[in-house]
Amino acid sequence: MSHLLRLVVPDRPGILGAVATALGEAGIDIVSVDVLERGGGVAVDDVVVDLPPDRLPDSLITAAQAVPGVQVESLRPFAGPLDTHRELELLEALARAAAPGSPTLAVKLLAAELPRVFHSGWAVVLSGDAGGPCEVLAASDAAPSFDGMTLPWLPLDSPRLLPSEADWLPERWREMAIEMMAAPFGDLRTAVVTGRSGGPAYRRSELLRLVHLAGIAASVAHLPPA
């Protein structure tokens, strides 16, 4: 079974090799690695590993943290390897789907594919004004229902992280520890949102990637700039 490890590691040569060795000695295979961010002497890496059927997930944590300075920020089941070309593939698909004056298909494709890009559970594209119910323009599989919700952060004039303890969240969502991030999409009334239950919390580097991707997608879909 595959799992996604999010590691905080010292940013020095050889550290990933040491982690790979520790995991290998425990009989755990690394499938792929994605470096999320670097700075302040540390790096944050997403590592997909295959866990043998006779091993418990806790053995991943034990093996990784056997390397001095390595911390496991989160661990969760994961389907499929990381794909370093996933964002380019999405943009190419958007370009094929979009037609001038007809962005609907591109918007639906964006919502459907963003979870794969950000290792998230779901994504939605929403539209709304301050004090009024929002409208769901597109949603991926497994997305919770935003229909009729009043979102205090719409219109969205800048990207933001939407942590799981925010007051506007329904109680059930807070119990599920749903972490979200949002970026303007085409105009300030429209936002693209990705989410995942149980963490890990989104990082600023992921939010910046979402902003960049949403901006390009809006241009490809022939939407006006936010």
C-alpha positions in Angstrom: 0.0 0.0 0.0 1.3 3.5 -0.9 1.6 6.3 1.7 2.5 9.9 1.5 5.1 11.1 4.0 5.6 14.8 4.5 9.0 15.3 5.9 10.8 18.3 7.4 14.5 17.7 6.9 17.7 19.6 7.4 18.6 21.2 4.1 22.0 19.7 3.6 23.6 17.4 1.0 22.9 13.7 1.5 19.9 14.0 3.7 17.5 12.4 1.3 20.0 9.6 0.7 20.1 9.0 4.4 16.3 8.9 4.6 16.2 6.5 1.6 18.7 4.2 3.2 16.8 4.2 6.5 13.6 3.4 4.7 15.2 0.7 2.5 16.7 -1.0 5.6 13.2 -1.2 6.9 12.0 -2.8 3.7 10.2 0.3 2.5 10.5 1.4 -1.2 10.5 5.1 -2.2 8.2 5.7 -5.2 8.8 9.4 -5.8 9.8 12.6 -4.1 8.5 16.2 -4.4 10.4 19.1 -2.8 7.8 21.6 -1.6 9.9 24.4 -0.2 13.3 25.2 1.2 14.5 27.9 3.5 15.7 28.6 7.0 18.0 25.6 6.9 15.3 23.1 6.3 13.4 21.6 3.4 9.9 20.2 3.2 9.5 17.0 1.1 6.6 14.9 0.1 7.7 11.3 -0.3 5.5 8.5 -1.6 6.5 5.1 -0.4 5.3 1.5 -0.8 4.6 -0.2 2.5 4.9 -4.0 2.6 1.7 -5.7 3.7 3.4 -7.1 6.8 4.4 -3.6 8.1 2.4 -1.1 10.0 2.3 2.6 9.0 4.0 3.5 12.2 7.1 1.8 10.9 7.4 4.6 8.3 7.6 7.2 11.0 10.1 5.2 13.0 12.4 4.6 10.0 12.3 8.2 8.8 12.9 9.8 12.2 15.8 7.5 12.8 17.8 9.9 10.6 19.0 12.8 12.9 17.1 16.0 12.3 14.2 14.5 10.3 10.7 15.1 11.4 7.5 13.5 10.0 4.9 16.2 9.7 2.1 13.9 8.4 1.4 10.5 7.1 -1.6 9.4 5.0 -2.6 6.7 2.5 -1.9 7.8 -1.1 -3.1 6.5 -4.5 -0.6 6.8 -7.3 3.0 8.2 -7.6 3.9 11.9 -7.7 4.2 13.2 -11.2 6.6 16.1 -11.7 4.9 17.0 -15.0 1.3 17.1 -13.6 0.9 20.9 -13.8 2.1 21.1 -17.4 -0.2 18.3 -18.3 -3.1 20.1 -16.7 -2.3 23.3 -18.6 -2.1 21.4 -21.9 -5.4 19.8 -21.2 -7.0 23.2 -20.4 -5.7 24.6 -23.6 -7.3 21.8 -25.6 -10.6 22.1 -23.7 -11.0 25.9 -23.7 -12.6 27.7 -26.6 -12.9 31.5 -26.9 -16.1 32.6 -25.2 -16.8 29.2 -23.8 -14.8 28.6 -20.6 -17.2 26.1 -19.0 -15.4 22.9 -20.0 -12.0 24.3 -18.9 -13.4 25.3 -15.5 -14.8 21.8 -14.9 -11.5 20.3 -16.0 -9.5 22.5 -13.6 -11.7 21.5 -10.6 -11.4 17.8 -11.6 -7.6 17.8 -12.0 -6.4 20.1 -9.2 -6.6 17.4 -6.5 -4.0 15.3 -8.4 -1.7 18.4 -8.7 -1.8 19.3 -5.0 -2.3 15.8 -3.5 -5.7 17.0 -2.2 -9.0 15.3 -1.6 -11.1 17.7 -3.8 -11.4 21.1 -5.5 -14.2 23.5 -6.4 -14.6 26.7 -8.3 -17.0 29.1 -6.5 -18.6 32.4 -7.3 -20.2 34.8 -4.7 -20.6 38.2 -3.2 -20.2 39.5 0.4 -23.2 38.5 2.5 -24.9 36.3 -0.2 -24.9 32.6 -0.9 -22.2 31.3 -3.2 -22.7 29.4 -6.4 -20.7 26.3 -7.3 -19.4 26.6 -10.9 -17.5 23.3 -10.9 -16.5 20.6 -8.4 -14.4 17.5 -8.4 -15.4 14.1 -7.0 -15.6 14.0 -3.2 -16.0 17.8 -2.8 -18.2 18.8 0.1 -21.3 20.9 -0.8 -20.8 24.7 -0.8 -24.2 25.3 -2.3 -26.0 28.2 -0.5 -23.1 28.8 1.9 -22.2 32.4 2.8 -18.4 32.7 2.6 -17.0 35.7 4.5 -13.8 35.7 2.4 -15.7 36.3 -0.9 -15.0 38.5 -2.9 -11.4 37.3 -2.7 -8.9 40.0 -3.4 -5.8 37.9 -2.5 -5.0 34.2 -2.1 -5.3 32.8 1.4 -5.0 29.7 3.5 -8.3 28.6 5.0 -7.3 26.6 8.2 -9.6 23.9 9.6 -10.5 25.8 12.8 -12.0 28.9 11.0 -15.3 30.1 12.5 -17.2 30.1 9.2 -16.7 26.4 8.7 -19.6 24.0 9.4 -19.1 22.0 12.6 -18.8 18.8 10.7 -16.0 20.2 8.5 -14.1 21.3 11.6 -14.5 17.8 13.1 -13.0 16.4 9.9 -10.1 18.9 10.1 -10.6 20.1 6.5 -7.6 22.2 5.4 -8.2 24.5 2.4 -6.5 27.2 0.3 -8.2 29.6 -2.1 -7.0 31.8 -5.0 -8.9 34.3 -7.2 -9.9 32.9 -10.5 -10.7 35.3 -13.3 -12.3 38.0 -11.1 -12.6 38.7 -7.4 -16.0 37.1 -7.1 -14.7 33.8 -8.3 -12.3 31.6 -6.4 -10.7 28.2 -6.9 -10.5 26.2 -3.7 -8.7 22.9 -2.9 -9.1 20.9 0.3 -8.1 17.8 2.1 -9.3 16.2 5.4 -7.0 15.5 8.3 -4.1 17.5 6.9 -1.4 18.2 6.3 -2.1 22.0 6.4 -1.3 23.7 3.1 2.0 25.6 3.0 2.6 29.0 1.5 4.6 27.4 -1.3 1.6 25.4 -2.3 -0.6 28.5 -2.2 1.8 30.3 -4.5 1.7 27.4 -6.9 -2.1 27.6 -6.9 -2.1 31.3 -7.6 0.3 30.8 -10.5 -1.8 27.9 -11.9 -5.1 29.6 -11.5 -3.8 32.7 -13.3 -2.6 30.7 -16.2 -5.8 28.6 -16.3 -7.9 31.8 -16.3 -5.9 33.1 -19.2 -6.2 29.8 -21.1 -9.9 29.7 -20.4 -10.2 33.3 -21.8 -11.4 34.8 -18.4 -10.7 38.4 -17.5 -7.8 38.9 -15.1 -8.6 39.2 -11.3 
